[in-house]
Amino acid sequence: MNRNDLRRVDLNLLIVFETLMHERSVTRAAEKLFLGQPAISAALSRLRNLFDDPLFVRTGRSMEPSARAVEIFALLSPALDSISTAVSRAADFDPATSTAVFRIGLSDDAEFALLPQLLKRVRAEAPGIVLVVRRVNYLLMPALLASGEISVGVSWTNDLPANAKRKVLRRSKPKVLRADSMPGSLSLDDFCARPHALVSFAGDLGGFMDEILEKVGRKRHVVLAVPQFNGLGSLLTGTDIIATVPDYTAEVLTAAGGLRAEDPPLEVQTFELHMAWRGSQDNDPGERWLRSRIQMFFGDPESL
């Protein structure tokens, strides 16, 4: 196919194809693209004619891509990224007048402790924009970035899509929260004897602190697991339960009163909070502005 032949290719069809590759479902692709299922089915029929291949075969509730579809996707995805980059570079971005919608992913600790100050700055600079926040963690982030459901995310991350970019926002040390009035800091024996609460997205009863304790032959007893930081302070108030949280969440929780924070009674390494974003939007003026503000309000205070 030469460049003139590209005139008969509808770019919207390629977006539908990419979405179907991510979602493996006509229904979910329709929801993602804000289209009706008949429109997606019609687009799939046109795609099959275009590529002279079935592209997807229904297997149970899922649509599995053909070998040809996998081959096309490997070539098409970076091409669409390049088109997106070329278009975004040509666009101007004025925060004061923009009405753009930014879709970002935040881990619960980042949303609870760091988002409020970012929001104040964004509202002051860009009162017309819209922020849509999705909950992410290291498991959810890759798929949300790859599918374009978010353009940037803040969390600890592990594996990311091949075209994603990442930087360390801050290195944080855990703090122990307690609501009792007993003087002095907790010893290691006290720490292990006290009941513990933790914030767990998946409802787990163990975390990094248990791995650290195991290395020194100790254990703790978790009596409460909650899915988010909001409300943790009121749950600890009036009890002997303690919780180990990132220092920036401890700062917010103690500011409300009734809690105090101290260092854990054993050596604990710092952990990283990352910002990851889609490589195709690396040079988008609006996205660059948003990432700079995230860096400003989520990053290490010493780096500002």
C-alpha positions in Angstrom: 0.0 0.0 0.0 1.4 3.4 -1.0 0.6 6.7 0.7 -2.2 7.5 -1.7 -3.9 4.3 -0.7 -4.0 5.5 2.9 -6.8 7.9 1.9 -9.3 5.1 1.9 -8.3 4.0 5.5 -10.4 5.5 8.2 -8.2 6.3 11.2 -11.2 5.7 13.5 -11.2 2.1 12.4 -7.6 1.7 13.6 -8.5 3.2 17.0 -11.4 0.7 17.3 -8.9 -2.1 16.4 -6.5 -1.0 19.1 -9.3 -0.8 21.7 -10.5 -4.3 20.8 -7.0 -5.6 21.2 -6.9 -4.2 24.7 -10.4 -5.1 25.8 -11.1 -8.3 23.9 -14.8 -7.5 24.0 -17.2 -5.5 21.7 -19.2 -4.4 24.8 -16.2 -3.1 26.7 -14.7 -1.5 23.6 -18.0 0.3 22.9 -18.0 1.6 26.5 -14.4 2.8 26.3 -15.0 4.7 23.0 -18.5 5.9 24.0 -20.1 4.2 21.0 -22.9 1.7 20.6 -22.2 -2.0 20.2 -23.6 -2.0 16.6 -21.1 0.7 15.7 -18.2 -1.4 17.0 -19.5 -4.5 15.3 -19.8 -2.6 12.0 -16.3 -1.2 12.4 -15.0 -4.7 13.1 -16.6 -5.9 9.9 -14.9 -3.2 7.9 -11.6 -4.0 9.6 -11.9 -7.6 8.6 -12.4 -6.6 5.0 -9.5 -4.1 5.2 -7.1 -6.7 6.4 -8.7 -9.7 4.8 -8.5 -11.6 8.1 -11.1 -12.6 10.8 -8.8 -10.7 13.3 -10.8 -11.9 16.4 -12.3 -15.3 17.2 -14.8 -15.6 20.0 -13.7 -18.0 22.8 -16.2 -18.1 25.6 -16.8 -14.6 26.7 -13.6 -13.3 25.3 -12.5 -12.4 21.7 -9.0 -13.9 21.0 -6.9 -12.1 18.3 -5.7 -14.1 15.3 -2.0 -14.3 14.6 -2.5 -11.6 11.9 -4.1 -9.3 14.4 -1.2 -9.7 16.8 1.2 -8.9 13.9 -0.9 -5.8 12.9 -1.1 -4.6 16.5 2.7 -4.7 17.0 3.1 -2.4 14.0 0.1 -0.2 14.5 0.4 0.7 18.2 3.7 2.6 17.9 2.4 4.2 14.7 -0.7 5.6 16.5 1.6 6.8 19.2 3.7 8.7 16.7 0.5 10.2 15.1 -0.7 11.3 18.6 2.7 12.9 19.3 2.8 14.7 16.0 -0.7 16.2 16.6 -0.1 17.1 20.2 3.1 18.9 19.4 1.2 21.1 17.0 -1.4 22.0 19.7 -1.1 25.0 22.0 -2.0 24.8 25.6 -3.0 27.7 27.8 -3.9 26.7 31.3 -5.9 29.8 32.0 -8.3 29.1 29.1 -8.1 25.3 28.6 -11.1 23.1 29.1 -9.1 19.8 28.7 -10.0 16.6 30.5 -7.0 14.9 32.1 -7.3 11.3 33.3 -4.8 10.4 36.0 -4.2 7.4 38.1 -3.3 7.7 41.8 -2.5 5.2 44.5 -4.7 5.7 47.6 -1.9 7.2 49.7 -1.1 9.7 46.9 -4.7 10.7 46.5 -5.3 11.1 50.2 -2.2 13.0 51.2 -0.9 14.7 48.1 -3.9 15.4 45.7 -5.5 18.2 47.8 -2.6 20.6 47.4 -2.2 19.7 43.7 -5.9 20.4 43.2 -5.6 23.9 44.7 -2.8 24.8 42.4 -4.6 23.4 39.3 -7.8 25.3 40.2 -5.8 28.5 40.5 -3.9 28.1 37.2 -6.4 26.2 35.1 -10.0 26.7 36.4 -11.6 25.3 33.2 -9.8 21.9 33.1 -11.3 18.6 34.5 -9.4 16.0 36.5 -10.6 12.4 36.4 -8.9 10.3 39.0 -8.6 6.5 38.8 -7.4 4.3 41.6 -4.2 2.5 40.6 -1.5 0.3 42.1 1.5 -1.5 40.6 -0.8 -4.2 39.3 -3.4 -1.9 37.7 -1.1 0.9 36.3 0.3 -1.0 33.3 -3.1 -1.9 31.7 -4.6 1.6 32.3 -1.6 3.3 30.7 -1.5 0.9 27.8 -5.2 1.3 27.1 -5.1 5.1 27.4 -7.6 5.2 30.2 -5.0 7.3 32.1 -2.2 9.4 30.6 -0.2 9.6 33.8 -0.2 7.7 37.1 1.4 8.0 40.5 2.2 4.9 42.5 5.0 2.5 43.2 5.4 0.7 39.9 7.1 -2.5 38.7 6.5 -3.5 35.1 5.2 -0.9 32.7 4.2 -0.9 29.0 7.2 -0.7 26.6 6.5 2.8 25.5 5.8 4.2 29.0 8.2 6.6 30.8 8.9 6.8 34.5 10.6 8.9 37.1 11.0 8.8 40.9 8.9 11.5 42.5 10.0 11.0 46.1 11.7 8.5 48.5 9.6 8.0 51.6 10.2 6.5 55.0 7.4 4.8 57.0 6.1 6.2 60.2 4.3 4.5 63.0 0.9 6.0 64.0 -0.5 5.7 67.5 -3.3 7.2 69.4 -2.4 6.3 73.0 -0.9 8.7 75.5 1.8 6.4 76.8 5.1 8.4 77.0 8.2 7.5 75.0 8.7 5.6 71.7 7.7 2.0 71.1 10.4 -0.7 71.6 10.6 -3.5 69.1 8.9 -5.8 71.7 6.1 -3.2 72.2 5.7 -2.8 68.4 5.3 -6.6 67.9 3.0 -7.0 70.9 0.6 -4.2 69.8 -2.3 -4.9 67.4 -1.8 -3.4 64.0 -3.9 -1.9 61.2 -2.9 -1.7 57.6 -4.3 -0.2 54.4 -4.6 -2.9 51.8 -6.1 -2.4 48.3 -6.6 -6.2 47.9 -7.5 -7.0 51.5 -4.2 -8.6 52.3 -3.1 -9.1 55.9 0.6 -8.7 55.3 2.9 -6.2 53.7 6.4 -4.9 53.5 6.6 -4.5 57.3 6.0 -8.2 57.8 8.9 -9.0 55.4 11.2 -6.7 57.4 10.2 -8.2 60.7 10.6 -11.7 59.3 14.3 -10.9 58.5 14.9 -10.3 62.2 12.8 -13.3 63.4 9.9 -11.3 64.6 6.1 -11.1 63.8 3.3 -8.6 64.3 -0.5 -9.2 64.7 -2.7 -7.4 62.2 -6.3 -7.0 63.5 -7.6 -4.6 60.9 -7.2 -4.1 57.1 -9.0 -1.3 55.4 -9.0 -0.4 51.6 -8.1 3.3 52.0 -6.3 5.9 54.2 -9.4 8.1 54.5 -10.9 7.3 57.9 -7.8 5.5 59.3 -7.2 8.2 61.9 -10.7 7.9 63.4 -10.4 4.1 63.5 -7.2 4.3 65.5 -8.5 6.9 67.9 -9.4 5.5 71.4 -7.6 2.2 70.7 -4.2 0.7 71.2 -4.0 -0.2 67.5 -1.0 1.1 65.6 -0.4 1.5 61.9 2.7 1.9 59.7 2.2 4.4 56.9 4.2 6.5 54.5 5.6 9.7 56.1 3.5 12.0 53.8 0.2 10.3 54.9 1.3 10.4 58.5 1.8 14.1 58.2 -1.8 14.6 57.1 -3.3 12.2 59.6 -1.5 13.7 62.6 -2.4 17.3 61.5 -6.0 16.4 62.2 -5.1 15.8 65.9 -5.4 12.8 68.2 -2.5 10.9 66.6 1.2 11.0 66.8 3.9 9.6 64.5 7.3 8.1 65.3 10.0 6.1 63.5 9.6 2.3 63.5 11.7 0.6 66.2 14.0 -1.1 63.6 15.9 -0.1 60.5 13.4 0.3 57.5 14.5 1.2 54.0 13.0 4.1 52.0 10.5 3.3 49.3 9.9 5.1 46.0 6.8 6.8 44.7 6.9 6.9 40.9 5.2 8.9 38.2 4.7 7.0 35.0 3.2 8.3 31.8 2.4 7.3 28.2 5.4 7.8 25.9 3.1 9.0 23.1 2.2 12.0 25.2 5.7 12.8 26.4 5.7 16.1 24.5 2.1 17.0 24.7 2.0 20.6 26.1 -0.9 20.0 28.4 0.4 16.7 29.7 3.8 18.3 30.3 2.2 21.1 32.3 0.3 18.6 34.4 3.3 16.4 35.0 5.3 19.5 36.1 2.6 20.3 38.7 2.5 16.7 39.9 6.3 16.8 40.3 5.9 20.1 42.2 3.3 18.8 44.7 4.0 15.1 44.9 7.8 15.3 44.7 10.3 15.4 47.6 10.0 18.9 49.3 13.8 19.1 49.3 13.8 18.9 45.4 11.6 22.0 44.9 
